[in-house]
Structures are given as C-alpha cells and as structure tokens.
Amino acid sequence: MRIPRTLAPWAVFLSLAGNLSRAQNTQFLPEITQHFKLSPNFRVLLQAKDDREGGDPEQFTFGPSVEFYLRPMLRLKNVTLFDLDDVKKRPVVFESGYRIITAPNTAATNRAIEAVTFHFPFAFQTLISDRNRADLDWQAGTFTWRYRNKLTWQRTVPISSYHLTPYVAAEPFYESKYKKWSTTDLYLGCLFPLGKYVQFDAYYQHENNTGKRPNRQSNFIGLGLHLYFSRAGAGE
C-alpha cells in the first residue's frame, strides 16, 4: 500500500522508533505531532504516540485537536524567542480534541480531551506553563474520566549560535476509577529546534503509580518530533 506524502514522516519516524525500542529492550516512547496554524488565534494538530501516561498499559494513541488562544504577550515573546511552539507566547490556550486509543488484547478507547493552559513569564528569563486537562474516556460502554495538572518550567540556553531549551515538569493524575490522586509523572527533558519547522523533544520520565497495590515505579525515555507549519497570512 502506498503511503500518502503528508503521512510519510509519521510512518518513517514511528517505524524507526519502534525498531529502536525493540533492539534496546527499553521502555521507549516515540511521538510525532504535526501543528498547522490556520489564523493568528487558531491552529489544529494531529498526534500519534506510544502512551503510558497516568499508569496506562502499553498503548497507541492517535487523533486531532484544535487550539484557540489569546493575543501574544510581549514578555512571553521574549522568553520563548527560540521555541518553535507559537502558543507559548500566549497567556491562555484552550484545547479540545479526540483520541482513539488501542492496546493489545483489549477494546479500543475513545477519548475526548478538554484542556486550558496558562503561560507565565518568570524570573531569570524562564517560562512556567500550567496545563489543566480532562480526559473523558469511553471503552466498551463504560465511562471513566481523569484530571491531570502538568506544571512545566523551562529556560532557553544559548550554545554559540544554537539555542536549546531544557525543562522540568510534574504531572499528578486524579483517576475516577480509583477515586483518588493515583499517579504522578516527573519529567526532565530538552527541546532541540532544527530549522524553522522541526523541533525534537527528548526527555526522561519517572512515574509513580499508586492506583493498585503494590505501587508501581516505571521509567521511560521519550522522543517527540514536532512539526510546525502555518497557512499563508496566519501570522500574529
């Protein structure tokens, strides 16, 4: 079967990432996301990723989102100058999306995503992002939900003429099926821009899952490929 040109980067990236994971026998999380800006205050994205967030088992997640946001803030522009993700210049970002989630030997899950993210310029030219997200899941006629709050701190660091952005993040999950805060994910990562349209997100993730007994500790290495495009005339 011939792969459409627009999907070719997805197929190549996920194939290589899957081979790397099997070869090294590690818990490796590949991700690819295409962002397309349609207007100064609106963009769509399409995401495919291996997902273990919130104590989930091995699964594959795929689907679109739309994002709406306010006008950029000057101080946010200054601290995100070399970050290709345009929404980090915006003080408030709203997201609504859908994901289909598949896993071995289990029924597919349909997930609706509703999120709002706040961006704050902070001391020493750093950025704080506070994402509040609800995952609404339907699987085999059963509905569950979870709330997750991801707090991220980042700062761009120049190395000669190149700029990379290390970050740390923490994300606790409240799970309706356990009726408690059951999981906490901790991240240590770095963003690597490549030209005007490509940015890599490499990170280490540690997860503490207390949903079931005994508690589970998991570690992951993640690599995200983010592609940023915009329609002509969709500038700020």
Biotite code that builds the C-alpha atoms (Angstrom):
import biotite.structure as struc

atoms = struc.array([
    struc.Atom([0.000, 0.000, 0.000], chain_id="A", res_id=1, res_name="MET", atom_name="CA", element="C"),
    struc.Atom([1.346, 3.420, -0.944], chain_id="A", res_id=2, res_name="ARG", atom_name="CA", element="C"),
    struc.Atom([1.652, 5.880, 1.963], chain_id="A", res_id=3, res_name="ILE", atom_name="CA", element="C"),
    struc.Atom([0.304, 9.423, 1.263], chain_id="A", res_id=4, res_name="PRO", atom_name="CA", element="C"),
    struc.Atom([3.058, 12.018, 1.118], chain_id="A", res_id=5, res_name="ARG", atom_name="CA", element="C"),
    struc.Atom([1.669, 14.001, 4.073], chain_id="A", res_id=6, res_name="THR", atom_name="CA", element="C"),
    struc.Atom([1.780, 10.906, 6.294], chain_id="A", res_id=7, res_name="LEU", atom_name="CA", element="C"),
    struc.Atom([5.197, 9.663, 5.195], chain_id="A", res_id=8, res_name="ALA", atom_name="CA", element="C"),
    struc.Atom([7.140, 11.413, 8.022], chain_id="A", res_id=9, res_name="PRO", atom_name="CA", element="C"),
    struc.Atom([4.841, 9.760, 10.563], chain_id="A", res_id=10, res_name="TRP", atom_name="CA", element="C"),
    struc.Atom([5.396, 6.287, 9.156], chain_id="A", res_id=11, res_name="ALA", atom_name="CA", element="C"),
    struc.Atom([9.176, 6.639, 8.932], chain_id="A", res_id=12, res_name="VAL", atom_name="CA", element="C"),
    struc.Atom([9.587, 8.141, 12.398], chain_id="A", res_id=13, res_name="PHE", atom_name="CA", element="C"),
    struc.Atom([7.359, 5.643, 14.208], chain_id="A", res_id=14, res_name="LEU", atom_name="CA", element="C"),
    struc.Atom([8.940, 2.705, 12.360], chain_id="A", res_id=15, res_name="SER", atom_name="CA", element="C"),
    struc.Atom([12.460, 3.762, 13.334], chain_id="A", res_id=16, res_name="LEU", atom_name="CA", element="C"),
    struc.Atom([11.391, 4.456, 16.921], chain_id="A", res_id=17, res_name="ALA", atom_name="CA", element="C"),
    struc.Atom([9.713, 1.073, 17.224], chain_id="A", res_id=18, res_name="GLY", atom_name="CA", element="C"),
    struc.Atom([12.812, -0.703, 15.923], chain_id="A", res_id=19, res_name="ASN", atom_name="CA", element="C"),
    struc.Atom([14.982, 1.186, 18.410], chain_id="A", res_id=20, res_name="LEU", atom_name="CA", element="C"),
    struc.Atom([12.696, 0.222, 21.281], chain_id="A", res_id=21, res_name="SER", atom_name="CA", element="C"),
    struc.Atom([12.773, -3.474, 20.390], chain_id="A", res_id=22, res_name="ARG", atom_name="CA", element="C"),
    struc.Atom([16.520, -3.504, 19.750], chain_id="A", res_id=23, res_name="ALA", atom_name="CA", element="C"),
    struc.Atom([17.414, -1.959, 23.097], chain_id="A", res_id=24, res_name="GLN", atom_name="CA", element="C"),
    struc.Atom([14.639, -3.691, 25.062], chain_id="A", res_id=25, res_name="ASN", atom_name="CA", element="C"),
    struc.Atom([13.830, -0.409, 26.824], chain_id="A", res_id=26, res_name="THR", atom_name="CA", element="C"),
    struc.Atom([10.620, 1.423, 27.621], chain_id="A", res_id=27, res_name="GLN", atom_name="CA", element="C"),
    struc.Atom([10.834, 3.927, 24.799], chain_id="A", res_id=28, res_name="PHE", atom_name="CA", element="C"),
    struc.Atom([8.034, 6.371, 23.950], chain_id="A", res_id=29, res_name="LEU", atom_name="CA", element="C"),
    struc.Atom([8.041, 7.774, 20.384], chain_id="A", res_id=30, res_name="PRO", atom_name="CA", element="C"),
    struc.Atom([5.717, 10.613, 19.418], chain_id="A", res_id=31, res_name="GLU", atom_name="CA", element="C"),
    struc.Atom([5.079, 12.724, 16.343], chain_id="A", res_id=32, res_name="ILE", atom_name="CA", element="C"),
    struc.Atom([2.815, 15.769, 16.209], chain_id="A", res_id=33, res_name="THR", atom_name="CA", element="C"),
    struc.Atom([2.005, 17.997, 13.248], chain_id="A", res_id=34, res_name="GLN", atom_name="CA", element="C"),
    struc.Atom([0.840, 21.539, 14.087], chain_id="A", res_id=35, res_name="HIS", atom_name="CA", element="C"),
    struc.Atom([-0.822, 23.712, 11.468], chain_id="A", res_id=36, res_name="PHE", atom_name="CA", element="C"),
    struc.Atom([-1.639, 27.346, 12.208], chain_id="A", res_id=37, res_name="LYS", atom_name="CA", element="C"),
    struc.Atom([-4.747, 28.487, 10.338], chain_id="A", res_id=38, res_name="LEU", atom_name="CA", element="C"),
    struc.Atom([-5.161, 32.013, 11.753], chain_id="A", res_id=39, res_name="SER", atom_name="CA", element="C"),
    struc.Atom([-3.469, 34.290, 14.302], chain_id="A", res_id=40, res_name="PRO", atom_name="CA", element="C"),
    struc.Atom([-5.581, 32.758, 17.107], chain_id="A", res_id=41, res_name="ASN", atom_name="CA", element="C"),
    struc.Atom([-6.306, 29.212, 15.935], chain_id="A", res_id=42, res_name="PHE", atom_name="CA", element="C"),
    struc.Atom([-4.412, 26.072, 14.964], chain_id="A", res_id=43, res_name="ARG", atom_name="CA", element="C"),
    struc.Atom([-5.030, 22.340, 14.534], chain_id="A", res_id=44, res_name="VAL", atom_name="CA", element="C"),
    struc.Atom([-2.744, 19.436, 15.346], chain_id="A", res_id=45, res_name="LEU", atom_name="CA", element="C"),
    struc.Atom([-2.577, 15.715, 14.613], chain_id="A", res_id=46, res_name="LEU", atom_name="CA", element="C"),
    struc.Atom([-0.774, 13.469, 17.082], chain_id="A", res_id=47, res_name="GLN", atom_name="CA", element="C"),
    struc.Atom([0.430, 9.860, 17.101], chain_id="A", res_id=48, res_name="ALA", atom_name="CA", element="C"),
    struc.Atom([2.303, 8.434, 20.076], chain_id="A", res_id=49, res_name="LYS", atom_name="CA", element="C"),
    struc.Atom([3.063, 5.435, 22.242], chain_id="A", res_id=50, res_name="ASP", atom_name="CA", element="C"),
    struc.Atom([1.447, 6.325, 25.555], chain_id="A", res_id=51, res_name="ASP", atom_name="CA", element="C"),
    struc.Atom([1.982, 5.177, 29.155], chain_id="A", res_id=52, res_name="ARG", atom_name="CA", element="C"),
    struc.Atom([0.713, 8.317, 30.906], chain_id="A", res_id=53, res_name="GLU", atom_name="CA", element="C"),
    struc.Atom([-1.159, 8.011, 34.175], chain_id="A", res_id=54, res_name="GLY", atom_name="CA", element="C"),
    struc.Atom([-0.262, 4.358, 34.690], chain_id="A", res_id=55, res_name="GLY", atom_name="CA", element="C"),
    struc.Atom([-1.793, 3.222, 31.404], chain_id="A", res_id=56, res_name="ASP", atom_name="CA", element="C"),
    struc.Atom([-0.584, -0.083, 29.881], chain_id="A", res_id=57, res_name="PRO", atom_name="CA", element="C"),
    struc.Atom([1.219, -0.305, 26.551], chain_id="A", res_id=58, res_name="GLU", atom_name="CA", element="C"),
    struc.Atom([-0.999, 1.519, 24.060], chain_id="A", res_id=59, res_name="GLN", atom_name="CA", element="C"),
    struc.Atom([-1.037, 3.630, 20.901], chain_id="A", res_id=60, res_name="PHE", atom_name="CA", element="C"),
    struc.Atom([-2.820, 6.992, 20.764], chain_id="A", res_id=61, res_name="THR", atom_name="CA", element="C"),
    struc.Atom([-3.867, 8.846, 17.613], chain_id="A", res_id=62, res_name="PHE", atom_name="CA", element="C"),
    struc.Atom([-6.098, 11.828, 16.892], chain_id="A", res_id=63, res_name="GLY", atom_name="CA", element="C"),
    struc.Atom([-6.603, 15.557, 16.236], chain_id="A", res_id=64, res_name="PRO", atom_name="CA", element="C"),
    struc.Atom([-7.001, 18.634, 18.426], chain_id="A", res_id=65, res_name="SER", atom_name="CA", element="C"),
    struc.Atom([-7.917, 22.260, 17.860], chain_id="A", res_id=66, res_name="VAL", atom_name="CA", element="C"),
    struc.Atom([-6.406, 25.097, 19.876], chain_id="A", res_id=67, res_name="GLU", atom_name="CA", element="C"),
    struc.Atom([-7.690, 28.630, 20.464], chain_id="A", res_id=68, res_name="PHE", atom_name="CA", element="C"),
    struc.Atom([-5.623, 31.295, 22.167], chain_id="A", res_id=69, res_name="TYR", atom_name="CA", element="C"),
    struc.Atom([-5.382, 34.954, 23.088], chain_id="A", res_id=70, res_name="LEU", atom_name="CA", element="C"),
    struc.Atom([-3.045, 37.525, 21.599], chain_id="A", res_id=71, res_name="ARG", atom_name="CA", element="C"),
    struc.Atom([0.667, 37.074, 22.386], chain_id="A", res_id=72, res_name="PRO", atom_name="CA", element="C"),
    struc.Atom([2.224, 38.840, 25.363], chain_id="A", res_id=73, res_name="MET", atom_name="CA", element="C"),
    struc.Atom([5.458, 40.791, 24.861], chain_id="A", res_id=74, res_name="LEU", atom_name="CA", element="C"),
    struc.Atom([7.195, 39.308, 27.919], chain_id="A", res_id=75, res_name="ARG", atom_name="CA", element="C"),
    struc.Atom([6.217, 35.802, 26.785], chain_id="A", res_id=76, res_name="LEU", atom_name="CA", element="C"),
    struc.Atom([7.630, 36.526, 23.326], chain_id="A", res_id=77, res_name="LYS", atom_name="CA", element="C"),
    struc.Atom([10.974, 37.399, 24.898], chain_id="A", res_id=78, res_name="ASN", atom_name="CA", element="C"),
    struc.Atom([11.303, 34.194, 26.942], chain_id="A", res_id=79, res_name="VAL", atom_name="CA", element="C"),
    struc.Atom([10.116, 31.914, 24.084], chain_id="A", res_id=80, res_name="THR", atom_name="CA", element="C"),
    struc.Atom([12.043, 33.585, 21.268], chain_id="A", res_id=81, res_name="LEU", atom_name="CA", element="C"),
    struc.Atom([13.789, 30.376, 20.127], chain_id="A", res_id=82, res_name="PHE", atom_name="CA", element="C"),
    struc.Atom([10.947, 27.929, 20.895], chain_id="A", res_id=83, res_name="ASP", atom_name="CA", element="C"),
    struc.Atom([9.074, 26.943, 17.725], chain_id="A", res_id=84, res_name="LEU", atom_name="CA", element="C"),
    struc.Atom([5.848, 26.298, 19.646], chain_id="A", res_id=85, res_name="ASP", atom_name="CA", element="C"),
    struc.Atom([3.923, 29.502, 18.922], chain_id="A", res_id=86, res_name="ASP", atom_name="CA", element="C"),
    struc.Atom([1.268, 29.011, 21.622], chain_id="A", res_id=87, res_name="VAL", atom_name="CA", element="C"),
    struc.Atom([3.810, 29.503, 24.424], chain_id="A", res_id=88, res_name="LYS", atom_name="CA", element="C"),
    struc.Atom([3.726, 33.213, 23.556], chain_id="A", res_id=89, res_name="LYS", atom_name="CA", element="C"),
    struc.Atom([0.044, 33.247, 24.523], chain_id="A", res_id=90, res_name="ARG", atom_name="CA", element="C"),
    struc.Atom([-1.068, 33.747, 28.141], chain_id="A", res_id=91, res_name="PRO", atom_name="CA", element="C"),
    struc.Atom([-4.066, 31.395, 27.794], chain_id="A", res_id=92, res_name="VAL", atom_name="CA", element="C"),
    struc.Atom([-4.572, 28.464, 25.380], chain_id="A", res_id=93, res_name="VAL", atom_name="CA", element="C"),
    struc.Atom([-7.744, 26.362, 25.054], chain_id="A", res_id=94, res_name="PHE", atom_name="CA", element="C"),
    struc.Atom([-7.641, 22.870, 23.537], chain_id="A", res_id=95, res_name="GLU", atom_name="CA", element="C"),
    struc.Atom([-10.369, 20.465, 22.501], chain_id="A", res_id=96, res_name="SER", atom_name="CA", element="C"),
    struc.Atom([-9.505, 17.115, 20.938], chain_id="A", res_id=97, res_name="GLY", atom_name="CA", element="C"),
    struc.Atom([-10.266, 13.476, 20.271], chain_id="A", res_id=98, res_name="TYR", atom_name="CA", element="C"),
    struc.Atom([-8.052, 10.408, 20.553], chain_id="A", res_id=99, res_name="ARG", atom_name="CA", element="C"),
    struc.Atom([-8.548, 6.762, 19.585], chain_id="A", res_id=100, res_name="ILE", atom_name="CA", element="C"),
    struc.Atom([-6.514, 4.537, 21.895], chain_id="A", res_id=101, res_name="ILE", atom_name="CA", element="C"),
    struc.Atom([-5.639, 0.947, 21.053], chain_id="A", res_id=102, res_name="THR", atom_name="CA", element="C"),
    struc.Atom([-3.835, -1.669, 23.138], chain_id="A", res_id=103, res_name="ALA", atom_name="CA", element="C"),
    struc.Atom([-3.126, -5.400, 22.759], chain_id="A", res_id=104, res_name="PRO", atom_name="CA", element="C"),
    struc.Atom([-5.983, -7.741, 23.692], chain_id="A", res_id=105, res_name="ASN", atom_name="CA", element="C"),
    struc.Atom([-8.398, -5.020, 24.757], chain_id="A", res_id=106, res_name="THR", atom_name="CA", element="C"),
    struc.Atom([-11.209, -2.928, 23.299], chain_id="A", res_id=107, res_name="ALA", atom_name="CA", element="C"),
    struc.Atom([-10.355, 0.467, 21.826], chain_id="A", res_id=108, res_name="ALA", atom_name="CA", element="C"),
    struc.Atom([-10.904, 3.567, 23.948], chain_id="A", res_id=109, res_name="THR", atom_name="CA", element="C"),
    struc.Atom([-12.472, 6.772, 22.643], chain_id="A", res_id=110, res_name="ASN", atom_name="CA", element="C"),
    struc.Atom([-11.152, 9.816, 24.479], chain_id="A", res_id=111, res_name="ARG", atom_name="CA", element="C"),
    struc.Atom([-12.375, 13.419, 24.443], chain_id="A", res_id=112, res_name="ALA", atom_name="CA", element="C"),
    struc.Atom([-9.796, 15.964, 25.597], chain_id="A", res_id=113, res_name="ILE", atom_name="CA", element="C"),
    struc.Atom([-10.579, 19.363, 27.130], chain_id="A", res_id=114, res_name="GLU", atom_name="CA", element="C"),
    struc.Atom([-7.705, 21.499, 28.376], chain_id="A", res_id=115, res_name="ALA", atom_name="CA", element="C"),
    struc.Atom([-6.681, 25.030, 29.271], chain_id="A", res_id=116, res_name="VAL", atom_name="CA", element="C"),
    struc.Atom([-3.034, 26.093, 29.634], chain_id="A", res_id=117, res_name="THR", atom_name="CA", element="C"),
    struc.Atom([-1.675, 29.219, 31.284], chain_id="A", res_id=118, res_name="PHE", atom_name="CA", element="C"),
    struc.Atom([1.764, 30.638, 30.473], chain_id="A", res_id=119, res_name="HIS", atom_name="CA", element="C"),
    struc.Atom([3.671, 32.901, 32.856], chain_id="A", res_id=120, res_name="PHE", atom_name="CA", element="C"),
    struc.Atom([6.983, 34.701, 32.307], chain_id="A", res_id=121, res_name="PRO", atom_name="CA", element="C"),
    struc.Atom([9.138, 34.124, 35.392], chain_id="A", res_id=122, res_name="PHE", atom_name="CA", element="C"),
    struc.Atom([12.438, 35.250, 36.865], chain_id="A", res_id=123, res_name="ALA", atom_name="CA", element="C"),
    struc.Atom([15.744, 34.759, 35.011], chain_id="A", res_id=124, res_name="PHE", atom_name="CA", element="C"),
    struc.Atom([14.065, 34.656, 31.570], chain_id="A", res_id=125, res_name="GLN", atom_name="CA", element="C"),
    struc.Atom([12.208, 31.445, 32.357], chain_id="A", res_id=126, res_name="THR", atom_name="CA", element="C"),
    struc.Atom([8.713, 30.270, 31.425], chain_id="A", res_id=127, res_name="LEU", atom_name="CA", element="C"),
    struc.Atom([6.165, 28.468, 33.590], chain_id="A", res_id=128, res_name="ILE", atom_name="CA", element="C"),
    struc.Atom([3.335, 26.557, 31.889], chain_id="A", res_id=129, res_name="SER", atom_name="CA", element="C"),
    struc.Atom([0.339, 25.258, 33.839], chain_id="A", res_id=130, res_name="ASP", atom_name="CA", element="C"),
    struc.Atom([-1.824, 22.819, 31.849], chain_id="A", res_id=131, res_name="ARG", atom_name="CA", element="C"),
    struc.Atom([-5.160, 21.681, 33.278], chain_id="A", res_id=132, res_name="ASN", atom_name="CA", element="C"),
    struc.Atom([-6.600, 18.797, 31.278], chain_id="A", res_id=133, res_name="ARG", atom_name="CA", element="C"),
    struc.Atom([-9.589, 16.451, 31.495], chain_id="A", res_id=134, res_name="ALA", atom_name="CA", element="C"),
    struc.Atom([-9.571, 13.064, 29.712], chain_id="A", res_id=135, res_name="ASP", atom_name="CA", element="C"),
    struc.Atom([-13.089, 11.691, 29.134], chain_id="A", res_id=136, res_name="LEU", atom_name="CA", element="C"),
    struc.Atom([-12.914, 8.001, 28.181], chain_id="A", res_id=137, res_name="ASP", atom_name="CA", element="C"),
    struc.Atom([-15.451, 5.553, 26.733], chain_id="A", res_id=138, res_name="TRP", atom_name="CA", element="C"),
    struc.Atom([-14.426, 1.893, 26.483], chain_id="A", res_id=139, res_name="GLN", atom_name="CA", element="C"),
    struc.Atom([-16.833, -0.998, 25.791], chain_id="A", res_id=140, res_name="ALA", atom_name="CA", element="C"),
    struc.Atom([-19.787, 1.021, 27.091], chain_id="A", res_id=141, res_name="GLY", atom_name="CA", element="C"),
    struc.Atom([-18.012, 2.166, 30.265], chain_id="A", res_id=142, res_name="THR", atom_name="CA", element="C"),
    struc.Atom([-17.252, 5.826, 31.004], chain_id="A", res_id=143, res_name="PHE", atom_name="CA", element="C"),
    struc.Atom([-14.319, 6.984, 33.149], chain_id="A", res_id=144, res_name="THR", atom_name="CA", element="C"),
    struc.Atom([-12.540, 10.299, 33.498], chain_id="A", res_id=145, res_name="TRP", atom_name="CA", element="C"),
    struc.Atom([-9.363, 11.739, 34.893], chain_id="A", res_id=146, res_name="ARG", atom_name="CA", element="C"),
    struc.Atom([-7.978, 15.179, 35.665], chain_id="A", res_id=147, res_name="TYR", atom_name="CA", element="C"),
    struc.Atom([-4.310, 15.946, 35.154], chain_id="A", res_id=148, res_name="ARG", atom_name="CA", element="C"),
    struc.Atom([-2.343, 19.084, 36.008], chain_id="A", res_id=149, res_name="ASN", atom_name="CA", element="C"),
    struc.Atom([1.067, 19.478, 34.334], chain_id="A", res_id=150, res_name="LYS", atom_name="CA", element="C"),
    struc.Atom([3.372, 22.212, 35.622], chain_id="A", res_id=151, res_name="LEU", atom_name="CA", element="C"),
    struc.Atom([6.448, 22.881, 33.441], chain_id="A", res_id=152, res_name="THR", atom_name="CA", element="C"),
    struc.Atom([9.437, 25.174, 34.000], chain_id="A", res_id=153, res_name="TRP", atom_name="CA", element="C"),
    struc.Atom([11.789, 25.900, 31.096], chain_id="A", res_id=154, res_name="GLN", atom_name="CA", element="C"),
    struc.Atom([14.627, 28.214, 30.117], chain_id="A", res_id=155, res_name="ARG", atom_name="CA", element="C"),
    struc.Atom([16.361, 28.686, 26.763], chain_id="A", res_id=156, res_name="THR", atom_name="CA", element="C"),
    struc.Atom([20.165, 28.259, 26.856], chain_id="A", res_id=157, res_name="VAL", atom_name="CA", element="C"),
    struc.Atom([22.439, 29.547, 24.056], chain_id="A", res_id=158, res_name="PRO", atom_name="CA", element="C"),
    struc.Atom([25.365, 27.417, 22.887], chain_id="A", res_id=159, res_name="ILE", atom_name="CA", element="C"),
    struc.Atom([27.260, 29.575, 20.413], chain_id="A", res_id=160, res_name="SER", atom_name="CA", element="C"),
    struc.Atom([24.611, 30.458, 17.795], chain_id="A", res_id=161, res_name="SER", atom_name="CA", element="C"),
    struc.Atom([22.358, 27.496, 18.697], chain_id="A", res_id=162, res_name="TYR", atom_name="CA", element="C"),
    struc.Atom([19.604, 27.637, 21.330], chain_id="A", res_id=163, res_name="HIS", atom_name="CA", element="C"),
    struc.Atom([18.208, 24.652, 23.219], chain_id="A", res_id=164, res_name="LEU", atom_name="CA", element="C"),
    struc.Atom([15.587, 24.648, 25.965], chain_id="A", res_id=165, res_name="THR", atom_name="CA", element="C"),
    struc.Atom([15.925, 22.324, 28.984], chain_id="A", res_id=166, res_name="PRO", atom_name="CA", element="C"),
    struc.Atom([12.865, 21.854, 31.180], chain_id="A", res_id=167, res_name="TYR", atom_name="CA", element="C"),
    struc.Atom([11.476, 20.041, 34.206], chain_id="A", res_id=168, res_name="VAL", atom_name="CA", element="C"),
    struc.Atom([7.821, 19.108, 34.729], chain_id="A", res_id=169, res_name="ALA", atom_name="CA", element="C"),
    struc.Atom([5.494, 17.352, 37.162], chain_id="A", res_id=170, res_name="ALA", atom_name="CA", element="C"),
    struc.Atom([2.030, 15.994, 36.415], chain_id="A", res_id=171, res_name="GLU", atom_name="CA", element="C"),
    struc.Atom([-0.293, 14.384, 39.005], chain_id="A", res_id=172, res_name="PRO", atom_name="CA", element="C"),
    struc.Atom([-3.386, 12.447, 37.844], chain_id="A", res_id=173, res_name="PHE", atom_name="CA", element="C"),
    struc.Atom([-6.746, 12.103, 39.591], chain_id="A", res_id=174, res_name="TYR", atom_name="CA", element="C"),
    struc.Atom([-8.478, 8.927, 38.360], chain_id="A", res_id=175, res_name="GLU", atom_name="CA", element="C"),
    struc.Atom([-12.244, 8.497, 38.694], chain_id="A", res_id=176, res_name="SER", atom_name="CA", element="C"),
    struc.Atom([-11.942, 4.696, 38.724], chain_id="A", res_id=177, res_name="LYS", atom_name="CA", element="C"),
    struc.Atom([-9.718, 4.850, 41.828], chain_id="A", res_id=178, res_name="TYR", atom_name="CA", element="C"),
    struc.Atom([-11.365, 7.970, 43.305], chain_id="A", res_id=179, res_name="LYS", atom_name="CA", element="C"),
    struc.Atom([-8.008, 9.442, 44.284], chain_id="A", res_id=180, res_name="LYS", atom_name="CA", element="C"),
    struc.Atom([-4.787, 11.046, 43.063], chain_id="A", res_id=181, res_name="TRP", atom_name="CA", element="C"),
    struc.Atom([-3.284, 7.806, 41.831], chain_id="A", res_id=182, res_name="SER", atom_name="CA", element="C"),
    struc.Atom([-0.292, 8.669, 39.646], chain_id="A", res_id=183, res_name="THR", atom_name="CA", element="C"),
    struc.Atom([2.493, 11.252, 39.434], chain_id="A", res_id=184, res_name="THR", atom_name="CA", element="C"),
    struc.Atom([4.739, 11.678, 36.394], chain_id="A", res_id=185, res_name="ASP", atom_name="CA", element="C"),
    struc.Atom([8.033, 13.577, 36.649], chain_id="A", res_id=186, res_name="LEU", atom_name="CA", element="C"),
    struc.Atom([9.913, 14.794, 33.558], chain_id="A", res_id=187, res_name="TYR", atom_name="CA", element="C"),
    struc.Atom([13.415, 16.001, 32.773], chain_id="A", res_id=188, res_name="LEU", atom_name="CA", element="C"),
    struc.Atom([13.837, 16.986, 29.135], chain_id="A", res_id=189, res_name="GLY", atom_name="CA", element="C"),
    struc.Atom([15.177, 19.322, 26.496], chain_id="A", res_id=190, res_name="CYS", atom_name="CA", element="C"),
    struc.Atom([13.808, 20.900, 23.299], chain_id="A", res_id=191, res_name="LEU", atom_name="CA", element="C"),
    struc.Atom([16.057, 20.917, 20.222], chain_id="A", res_id=192, res_name="PHE", atom_name="CA", element="C"),
    struc.Atom([14.879, 23.141, 17.332], chain_id="A", res_id=193, res_name="PRO", atom_name="CA", element="C"),
    struc.Atom([16.039, 22.224, 13.839], chain_id="A", res_id=194, res_name="LEU", atom_name="CA", element="C"),
    struc.Atom([15.423, 24.976, 11.326], chain_id="A", res_id=195, res_name="GLY", atom_name="CA", element="C"),
    struc.Atom([12.101, 26.825, 11.209], chain_id="A", res_id=196, res_name="LYS", atom_name="CA", element="C"),
    struc.Atom([9.690, 23.897, 11.191], chain_id="A", res_id=197, res_name="TYR", atom_name="CA", element="C"),
    struc.Atom([11.130, 20.989, 13.200], chain_id="A", res_id=198, res_name="VAL", atom_name="CA", element="C"),
    struc.Atom([11.669, 20.621, 16.934], chain_id="A", res_id=199, res_name="GLN", atom_name="CA", element="C"),
    struc.Atom([12.683, 17.499, 18.886], chain_id="A", res_id=200, res_name="PHE", atom_name="CA", element="C"),
    struc.Atom([11.608, 16.879, 22.469], chain_id="A", res_id=201, res_name="ASP", atom_name="CA", element="C"),
    struc.Atom([13.889, 14.385, 24.265], chain_id="A", res_id=202, res_name="ALA", atom_name="CA", element="C"),
    struc.Atom([13.027, 13.539, 27.866], chain_id="A", res_id=203, res_name="TYR", atom_name="CA", element="C"),
    struc.Atom([13.300, 11.130, 30.783], chain_id="A", res_id=204, res_name="TYR", atom_name="CA", element="C"),
    struc.Atom([10.049, 10.283, 32.591], chain_id="A", res_id=205, res_name="GLN", atom_name="CA", element="C"),
    struc.Atom([9.630, 8.693, 36.020], chain_id="A", res_id=206, res_name="HIS", atom_name="CA", element="C"),
    struc.Atom([6.194, 7.504, 37.058], chain_id="A", res_id=207, res_name="GLU", atom_name="CA", element="C"),
    struc.Atom([4.845, 6.540, 40.491], chain_id="A", res_id=208, res_name="ASN", atom_name="CA", element="C"),
    struc.Atom([1.509, 4.709, 40.202], chain_id="A", res_id=209, res_name="ASN", atom_name="CA", element="C"),
    struc.Atom([-0.461, 4.075, 43.406], chain_id="A", res_id=210, res_name="THR", atom_name="CA", element="C"),
    struc.Atom([-3.753, 3.152, 41.743], chain_id="A", res_id=211, res_name="GLY", atom_name="CA", element="C"),
    struc.Atom([-3.389, -0.550, 42.507], chain_id="A", res_id=212, res_name="LYS", atom_name="CA", element="C"),
    struc.Atom([-1.399, -2.447, 45.098], chain_id="A", res_id=213, res_name="ARG", atom_name="CA", element="C"),
    struc.Atom([1.508, -2.841, 45.131], chain_id="A", res_id=214, res_name="PRO", atom_name="CA", element="C"),
    struc.Atom([2.650, 0.588, 43.956], chain_id="A", res_id=215, res_name="ASN", atom_name="CA", element="C"),
    struc.Atom([4.473, 0.601, 40.628], chain_id="A", res_id=216, res_name="ARG", atom_name="CA", element="C"),
    struc.Atom([7.562, 2.594, 39.678], chain_id="A", res_id=217, res_name="GLN", atom_name="CA", element="C"),
    struc.Atom([8.235, 2.992, 35.942], chain_id="A", res_id=218, res_name="SER", atom_name="CA", element="C"),
    struc.Atom([10.887, 4.803, 33.913], chain_id="A", res_id=219, res_name="ASN", atom_name="CA", element="C"),
    struc.Atom([10.719, 5.876, 30.271], chain_id="A", res_id=220, res_name="PHE", atom_name="CA", element="C"),
    struc.Atom([12.815, 7.561, 27.634], chain_id="A", res_id=221, res_name="ILE", atom_name="CA", element="C"),
    struc.Atom([10.734, 9.673, 25.266], chain_id="A", res_id=222, res_name="GLY", atom_name="CA", element="C"),
    struc.Atom([11.439, 11.293, 21.912], chain_id="A", res_id=223, res_name="LEU", atom_name="CA", element="C"),
    struc.Atom([8.922, 13.602, 20.293], chain_id="A", res_id=224, res_name="GLY", atom_name="CA", element="C"),
    struc.Atom([9.105, 15.007, 16.771], chain_id="A", res_id=225, res_name="LEU", atom_name="CA", element="C"),
    struc.Atom([7.088, 18.228, 16.413], chain_id="A", res_id=226, res_name="HIS", atom_name="CA", element="C"),
    struc.Atom([6.412, 19.805, 13.018], chain_id="A", res_id=227, res_name="LEU", atom_name="CA", element="C"),
    struc.Atom([5.186, 23.404, 12.805], chain_id="A", res_id=228, res_name="TYR", atom_name="CA", element="C"),
    struc.Atom([3.521, 24.846, 9.709], chain_id="A", res_id=229, res_name="PHE", atom_name="CA", element="C"),
    struc.Atom([1.192, 27.759, 9.055], chain_id="A", res_id=230, res_name="SER", atom_name="CA", element="C"),
    struc.Atom([-1.170, 28.936, 6.359], chain_id="A", res_id=231, res_name="ARG", atom_name="CA", element="C"),
    struc.Atom([-0.083, 31.988, 4.384], chain_id="A", res_id=232, res_name="ALA", atom_name="CA", element="C"),
    struc.Atom([-1.334, 35.097, 6.178], chain_id="A", res_id=233, res_name="GLY", atom_name="CA", element="C"),
    struc.Atom([-1.803, 33.299, 9.526], chain_id="A", res_id=234, res_name="ALA", atom_name="CA", element="C"),
    struc.Atom([0.845, 35.340, 11.323], chain_id="A", res_id=235, res_name="GLY", atom_name="CA", element="C"),
    struc.Atom([0.294, 37.255, 14.536], chain_id="A", res_id=236, res_name="GLU", atom_name="CA", element="C"),
])
